Amino acid sequence: MKAEILSVGTELLLGEIVDTNAAFLASELAQLGIDLHFVSQVGDNRARLAETIGRAFQRADIVIITGGLGPTEDDLTREAISDALGEEMVVQPDLAETLKEMFRKFGREMPPSNIKQATLIPSAQVLPNPIGTAPGWWVERDGHIIIAMPGVPHEMKRMWAEQALPRLQVAAHTGVIATRTLKTIGIGESHAEEAVRPLIRSTNPTLATYAKPDGVHLRMAAKAPDRETALRMLDELEAKVRELIGPYIYGVDNETPSEAVGKLLKARGLSVATMESCSGGLLASMITDTPGSSAYFRGGIIAYTAEMKISFGVDPAVIERVGTVDRETALAMARAARERLGADIGLATTGVAGPDAIEGKPVGTLHVALDFHGKTLADGRQVSTTRTEFKRRAAMDALFLLWKALKES
């Protein structure tokens, strides 16, 4: 089967937002074994949108549209589909009542403009949207399918997973495809791929590596007649992957490094505190992104200068001997954070994010350290990247150091 993706919105053409929806859907279609031939971006113009939809409908078996399902005058996807197929939009009373009830729950009256979100054409069925006011459309005619979903990414992804994907699997006769992602940290993509190379040759289930901001992901996919069989295939492959690269795997699917660390801290009844220089509070922010982090996070200190570090308990002799950017300084900062904030573990970052060198240390110098009641760990490296990315890498390196220490404790 051939597919085409249309992303709707003038803001896309102006470069004001990035089209992440198309990238997500392209990946999903590949896993279904559906060939994607075209990806288009169309502005909020009814005639051009209808023309683009009509052309896509003629040359593709499946047309997936995101965006343009809102209540305003420039939300024109429904109207354009109606024009392209020559079918009239009609308000559905039950759908209108569902929308009104949603507004009533928020103590508001539904504006008249929202009634367009309660319309269908004869060839369309509604795709419910439990987290927004914009229902989607599933359109079938002449052996072709149009799937229209909201442009808001989290609404689109949920509608895709719960509504569109199950129907598409049946319509496309693709069987069931189950996926699972193993997330690693502390290993580069090339090394990860080399470690699991014997498994990458498998055609079903499949295994591929991807470098992501939170580490290297190993994405597994299995195709089978039913979900139980597909999941069993994934279980078998995961066991083989863990034999080869298990020490680097910190999470599965949507789990973040901070969530993985949080689970280990809770399980061991330990607490952590941070002192940051080059990461500017990003490390503490990552740790506290996890719900329930107040149970183990004792607080964070941002100390850029030598004077600030000393004021928060760093030994002045260390600063005088090696400066503010050094492995020994990072260890002293971790110790000071632990003692000052009354935590079991102290975690620290120091480095040179740029644009200028500090104390003769070049831009990109990075040190992270951990103090665990006498047990210390430290790591350092040279990073060549932007200031923003440097901060992220510093925070991630510190989290990995903490995760490693907790796994070994």
N, C-alpha and C positions, 0 to 999 in steps of 0.2 A: 504494500500500500504506500501511496505517496502522500506527503503532508506538506502544508504551508502554514507558517506562523505570521500573523499580522499584529503588530503592536500599534495601538491607537493613542494619539496625543500630540498636539503641536509642541508641547514641552520637550518631547523626544527629538524633534527636528531641530529645535533651538539649542540642543545640548544641555538643557537645564537639568535633566535627570538621565541616568544610565539605564539602558534597557536590560535589566537583570531578568525580567520575566522570560524573554525569548531564550536566553542562555539556559535557564532552568528547564523550560519545556523541550528544548533541543536535546538535552541530556535524557529527559524522560522518554522521549520518542525513540532515541537510540536503543534504550533498554528494552523497548517493546518490539524492536525489530522493524520499526516503521521508518521508511526513508524520508528525510526532510530535504526538499528540493529548493525551497525559497523561504527567506525571512524578509519581511517588509515593515517599514515604519510609515505610518500615514497620519497626517494632521487632522484636526477637527474640522473637516470640510465634508459635508454630506455627499456631494456629487463625486468627489475624488475617492472617498471611502467606499461608496457603493460600487464605483468602477473597479476598485482594487479587489473588493470582495467577490464581485462577479467573475473577474479574471481568475482569481484563486479557486473559486468554486468549479470552474471549467477544467482546470488543469491539475487539480489535486483531489484525492479521495477524502482527505480530512483537512479542514481549515480551522485553525485555532486562533481566536481573537482575544486579546486582552486589552482592557481599557474602554472608555466611552460608555459605560453603563450607569453613570451617575444620573442625578435628577436635573442637571442644569441644561441650558440651551445648547452648550457646546458638547454635550454627551450625546453622540449621534450614532452609536453602533447599532442599536436596535432599528432605528429608522433606515440606516444604510443597508442592513440585511434585508429588511422589508422591501426596499427599492430594488435591490439586486435580484431578489427572487420573485418580485411582482406579487407579494402577499400583503394583506392589510393587517396592521397591528390592532388588537382588540384588548381592552381592559378585562382582566380576569377578576371577578368579584372576590373569590376566596383569597387570591394573592394580595389584592388591595387591602382586605381586612387584616391579613398577616402583617403587612407593612404598618398599618395604623396601630395595631396592637404593640408593635415594636416601639413606636414613638410614645405610646401611652405609658409604657414601662419606664421611660425616661422622663415622664411628666411633661411631655410636649405634644402638641397637635401636629399631625403630619401636614407639611406644606403642600399646596395643590400641585406643585411641580413634580413631586415624587410619584404621582399617579402613573407616570410613564414607566416606572419600574415594575408596575403590575400588569404589563402588557405581554401578549404573545402573538405570534403569527400561527396560522394553522399547522405549519410543519414543525413548530417548536414545542419543546417541553421545558419546564422550569428546572433549573439547577439551584436548589436551596442554598442560601448564604446565611449560616447561623451567627456570623460575627459582623455582618454589615447589612446595609439597606439595599444593596444591588444584587438581586438574583441573577443567575446566569441563564443562558439559553443552550439547549441541545436541539439542534435542527437536523432532521434527516429528510432528504428528498433526492430522487433520481439516483440513488446509490451513493450519494455524497453526504458528508457530515460536516456541520459547522458547530463548533464549540465556542461560545462567547462567555468570557469570565471577567471579573473586575480587574482593574489595573493595579490595585493596591496589593503588593506582593504577598502579604500574609493571608489576605482573603483569597487571592487566586490559588495559592498553594494548598490551602485547606479544601477549597472547592474541587480542585484537581484531584487530590488524593481521595476524598470521600464521595464525590459525585461523578466527575468526568472519567477518571481512570478506570474504575470498575466497568462502566458502560463501554468504554473504548476497547477494553480487553475482550469483551464479548463480541462487539461489533467487528473487531479486527481479527478475531479468531487467533489471538496470540497466546492463549493459555494464561497462566499466572506467572508473573515475574516478581520474585522477592529480592530485595536488596538489603545489604548491611554494610556499614562502613566501620572499619577498625581505625582508630586514630592513634598515631604515634608521635612521640616527641623525643628530641635528642638524637635524631638520626636524619641524614639528608635523603632526598628523594632517590638519588642514584644508588646509594648504599642500601636503601630499603628495597628498591627494585631488584638489585643484585641478590639480596638475601632470599627473596621469594620468587626468583626467576623460574624455577622449575614449575611453579604453580600458575604462572602467568600464561603458559602455553595452553592451559585448559580452555575449552570452548563452551562448556556448560557443566558446572558454573564457571563464570569468568572472574578474573581478578585484575585490577588495574591500580596504579599508584598515581596520586595527585599531590602536588605541593600546595599547601594551603597556609593561611596566616597562623593557624593554631597547630601546625605540624604537618607531617605527611600522612595523607589518608590512603587507606587501602580499601577500595570499594569492591565488594563482591556482589554478583548478581546470579541468580539461578532461575531457570525457566522450567516449568513442570505443568502437568495437567491440573494440579490442585495445589493450594497454598501449603498444606502439610508436607507434601513431598518437596516443594521448593525450599521450605525452611529446614528440612532435614538435610538437604544438599548443602545449604549454607553452614549448618552446624558442623558438618564433616570437613568442609573447606576451612572454616575458622580454626578448627583444632590443628590442622596442618600448618596454617599461617602462624599460629601462636607457638608452635614448636620451633619455627625458624626465626621469629622476630618478637617473641612474647615479652622480653624485658623492656621493650620500648612502647608497648601498647598501653595507653592510659585510659582510653574510653571507647565507647561504641556509639555510632550514629550521632545524635545531637549533643552528646556529653562534651563539656568544655574542660580545659585543664583546671580551672578553678573549682569546678564541680568535683572532678576526680580528687583533687587535693582536699576539698571539704569533706568528702566521704571518709578519707583516710584519717583526717584530724578528728572527726566525730567518733570513728570506730576506736581510736586509740585514746580518746579523752584528752587531747592535747590542744593547746592554744598557740597562736602565732601573732607577732607584731612586726611591723616593717619600719625601716628607715631608708628613704630614697633620696637620691641626688639626681642622677641623669634621667630617671624614668618619671620624675615629677609628679608622683602620686598615682601613676597608672597602675602600678602593682597593687596598691591598696584597693583601687577601683575594681580591678579584675577579681580580687578575692571577694569583695563585697557584692559583686554581681550575683552571687549564688544565694538563693533564699536560705535563711537560717544561719548565715555566716556570723551573726552576732554571738552564736554559741561558742565560737572558737577564735574570732578575730578580736584582739585586744586594742587595736588602734594602729595608726600610721603616723610617721614623722617625715616631713620633707625638709631636708637640710642641704642646701646648695653649697654654702661657703664653709671655710674652715672654722670660722667663729660659730656658726650655727651647729656644726657637728659637735664641737667641743661643748657648747652649751647644753646639748642633749646627752652628754655623757661619754663621748669619744675621748680617749686618752690623748691629751695634747702632745705627748711625746711621740705618738705614732704619726700625727700630722706633721710634726717638726722633722721627723726622720724620713718619711716617704711621700708626704704631700697628701692631697685630698683624693687623688685617683690612683689607687693601688690595691692589690690583693689584700695586703695587711690592713689598709684602711677599711675595706669592705667588711672584713672580719670584725674589726673594732666597732663598726656601725651596727652590725648584726647583734653583737653582744650588748651594746648600749640600748638598742631597741628592746631586747628581751628583758633587760634589767629595769629600764625606765618604765616600761608599760606592763610589767608583771606577767609576761607570757612564758610559756615553756620553750618556744622557739623564736629566735630573732632572724629576720630576713632582710637583706640589704642590697642596694644597687648603687654603683658609682661609676662614672665614666665621662667621656667627652663627646657630647652629642653634636657639638659644633655651634657656630661655623668656625670658631677659632680653637687653636690648641690651648691646653691648660697645663701650666707647670712643665712645659716641654713634652707633654704627652700628646700625641697626634689625635686629630678628630677620628672617632670610631673606636677608641680604646674603651673597653667595657670590662667591668668586674662585678660579679655577684657573689654573695656569701651567705652562709647560714651558721647560726650558733645554737646548739641544742644542749644546754647545760654541760658545757665542756667539750662536747663533740662538735667539731667544726668542719665545714665543707666550703670550698671556694672554687670559682671557675672564672676564667678570663679569656677574652679573644678580641680580635680586631674586626670591626664591622664597617663595611663601606656601603652607605645608603643614605637616605634622607634623615633629617632630624626626627620626624614623626615615626618613621619606621625603626629608627634606632631605639626610641623609647619603648616601642612595642616589643622589640627583640630583648631589651633589657628585662622587661617585666616577664616575658615568656621564659627567658633563661633562669630567672629567679624561681618561677613556679616549677620549672622542671627540676631544679636543684632540690626544692622542698619535696616534690613528689618522689624523687629518687631516695631522699633520706628517709621518708616515711615508709616507703616500700621495703627498705632494708632494715628498718628498726623493729 
